[in-house]
Amino acid sequence: MVSSGWCFLAAMIVAYGVANLLQSVAAARTTVHHSFDPGLLLRLAGHRTYLVGVVCQLGGFLLAFLARRDLPLFLVQSSVAAGLGVTAILGVVVLKWRLPVAEVALLALLFAGISALVLAARPAPSKQLGPGGLIALLLVLALIAVLGVFAVRLHGAPGSVALGSLAGLAFSAAAVAARPLASTPSAEAFARNPLLYLLVAHSIVGQLLLGLAMQRGSTTAAVAAMDAAGAVPAAIVGLLLLNDKIWPGREWLAGAGFLITLAAVIGLTRYAQPQHQQTTPRGRRDRAMVGAARPG
């Protein structure tokens, strides 16, 4: 019997791709911030485009949460990067982006790597995290927040990649919390589980960092940095602690798929170009709309 997790995974990719595009458009319309100011989220919320993007992202988050109930983290977290493909297609069709050949090739490589992971992943329920895991997630949250204070001072592509990477670590920690949380037996136990509040805290910090990252440089670079930084820790924790499974005999396929996916997203942080440099001169507002494009 086919796990419902596969359906959730496919819908998640589409939802994140749409969310990336809408939120980045709103971020481009907002004054660039050079401080780790949570007020940015409130200013972004003043844009209807951003709010619709957040709704899509919440939908993607919920779908990812449901997918993690059965599917391993190395697959779900890597598949989040596939939303880049959806974002790129929508950007070309709706905003008339002109993607460089290198970026198109890397997106194709990304889909090849994720396809390999899909073939290798074996659905299985999660193990629970002990008190040590909860403390580790709390410490990671504090560390990401501290690093964010310094990373926000960076400008251009370096700032976009640094902030996107920190956002990826925050979302990766949220995914680690979500995998065992998805197996909670009752609504009461779900509400009492400290993993729920760690998940929410990591998600808020990640969303703030992502909003800051999308104000600097290429959207694709920011999102790719986020996906690359988020995939590795979640994959390691899932395989070592959370009962993530690979079909026997397909370990090589999982390894190859993961490395190909990781290489593709890292390559995108290097070769992706700022989309605002590729628009026609139709006014400052239009250039700002095309100048950004994403989250996850």
N, C-alpha and C positions, 0 to 999 in steps of 0.2 A: 504493500500500500504506500502511495506517495505521501510524504509528509506535507502538511499544510504550510510548513515553514518555507517551502520553495515558492509558493504563491505570494506569501508575505514579502519574501526577498525581492521578487520581481517588481511588485508594487512599490516597495521602498526605494528602489533605484530611480523610478520615474518621479516619485514625490520629492526626493532630494535634488534631482536635476532641476526641476521647476523652482524649488525653493532657492537654490543657488543663484539662479538668474534673477529672480525678483528681488531678493535681499541685496544683491550687489548693485542693482540699479538704484535702490533707495540709498545705499551707502555712498554712492557716487554723488548724490544730491545733497549730502550732509557735509558740513565743514569738517576738514581733517582734524583729528584730535591727536595731541602729543602727550597726553597723560592717561593714566589707567583710570578713567572716569566712568563709573557705571551709568552716569547720566546720559551717555551716548545712546544707550538702549532706549531711554525715554524719548530722546530726540528722533531716533530712527522710527520709533512707534508713531510719530506724527505723520509718517508717510503711509498712505494706504497701500502702496505697492509692497512696502516692507511687511505690513501686517498680513497681507495675503501670503507673502513668502513665509512668514512665521507659521501660519496655519498649515502650509504645505510641509514645512519642516517638522512641525509637531506630528503631522500625519506620518511622515517618514520615520520619525522617532518611534511612534507607536508600532508601526509595521516592523521596524527593526527589533523592537522589544519582543514582539510576538515571534519573530523569526529566531531569535536567540534562545527561545524555549527549547528548540530541538536542534538547531544548526550550530556548528562550532563557531567560535568567535573569529578564527582566522578567515573564515569564509564571509561572514556577515560584515566585518569591519573592512575587509578588502573590497567587498562589493559596493560599499558606500562610495568608493572612488569611481565606480561606473556611472554615478550621477554626473560626473564631469562630461561624459559623452552626451548625455541628454542635454546638459547645459550648453555644450558647444553647438549641438544641432539647432537648438532653439535660438542661440545667439546668431547663428548664420542666417536662419530663416526669418526671425523677427527683427533683430537689430542690425542685420547686414554685416556681421563680423566677417573678416577675411583671415582665416586661420592659416598660419605658415605651414608649409609641407611637413616640417619636423614635428609640429604639434599634432597634425592629423595622423602621422605615422605612430607617434607615441600613444595616441588614443586607441589606435587599432591594436597595438601591443598590449595595452591595458586590458582590452576585452579578451584577448587571447589568454592572458594570465588568469583572469577571473574564470574563464571557461574551464581551464585546467583545475582550478580549485573546486568548482562545482562538481566535476567528475570525481574528485578525490574525497570530498567531504561526506562523512557518515553521520546521519542524525542520531542524537543521544541526549538524554536528560542531563542537567547540570548537577554537579556536587555543590554543597553549600560552603560558604566562606566562614572561617572561624573568627574569633576575636582579633587575632593577629592580622587577618586580612582587612578588617574594618579599620584598625589603627593605621595600617599602611595606606589605605585610601584617603584617610584624613590628612596624613602627613604629605601625601602627594598633592592634595588640594592646596595646602599651605605653600608648598614649594612652587607650584605653578603660578600662584598669585604673586609671590615675591619676584619670580623671574619676569612676569608680565610687566611689573613696574619698571624694570630696566629695558625690556624689549620694546616698549611703546615709544622710547626715545629714538629708535631707528627710523630712517626715512626710506622711501622708495622700495625697490624690490627686496633688499635685505630686511627691512621692517616687515614687509608683507610675508616673507618666508618665515621669519622668526616668530611673529605673532601667530601665523597659521599653524606652525609646528606646535606651539604651546596649546593652541586650541585643540589640535589633534590629540595631545596627551590628555587634556581634560575630558574630551569625548571618549577616549579609550578607557579611562578610569570609569566613566559613566557606564560604558559597555560591560566592563568587568562586574560592576555592581548589578547591572540589569540581568545578566545571564542566570545567576542563582535566584534573583528576585522573581523572575518570570515563572519559577516553579513553586511559588508560595501557595499553599493549599487553600487559603481562605482570604476574604477581603479584610477581615480583622487582623490577621497575621501580617498581611501585606502592609496595612497602615502602621503597624507597630514596628515593622522591620527597619532598623537603622540604615540598611542599604538603600531604601527609598529616598531618604533625605540626603545621603551622600550622592546619590544619582542626580538629584535635583540641583545640589550645590555645584557639582562638577559641570553639569549642563549649562547653568547660568554663567559660570566663569568662562566656559568654552565659547558660549554665544557672544559674550562681550569681546573676547579676544578675536573671534572671527570677524565681528563688525569692524574692529580696529584694523585687522589685516586687509580687509576688502577695500579700505580707503587708500591703500598704498599699492602702486604697481598693478601687475596683472592679476585678474581674478583667478585665472587658471593656476597661476603659480601659488597663490594663497591657498586655494582649495587642495591642490596637489600636495603642498607641504603639510597641510592638516591631515590628509589621508595617509601619507607616508609615515608621519610621526605617530599616528594613532593605530596603525595596523600591527606594528611589530610588538609593542608591549601586550596588547590584548591577545595576540596569537600565542605568545609565550605563556602568559598566565593561564589562558584557556587550556592549553595542552598539558601543563604541569599540574594545575590545581582544580580545574572545573570539568573534567571528564570529556573534553573535546575529543572526537574520534576521527580517524582516517580509515577508509576501506583497506583491508589487508592487501598488500601487494601494490598499492597506489601511493605509497609514501613518497616515491620519487616524483610522481606527478604533482602532489601537493607542494613539495619543496620547489619544483621548477615553476609551478604556477605562482607561488608566493614571491619568489625572486623576480620573476618577470613582471608581476604587478608592481612590486616595490621599485624596480628599475624604471618602469614607465612613469610612475608618479614623481619619482625623483627627477627624471628627465624633464618632466613638464615644468618643474620649478626652475629649470635652467633655460629652456627654450621657449616657454610661453611668452608672448608679447603683450604689452598693455593694449587692451582693445580700444582705448580712447584715442590712440594714434591712428586708427584705421577708419575713422568715420568721415563722412562728407561734411563740409562746413555749413551746417544748417542752424547754427546758433549755439550759444553757450549751453543752454538747457539740454539740447539734443546731444551735444558732445558729452555732457555729464552722464546722461542716461546710458550711452554706449560705453562709457569709460570704465564701468565696473562690471562684475558679473557673478556673485556667489555666496553659500555655506554648506554644513552638514551635520 
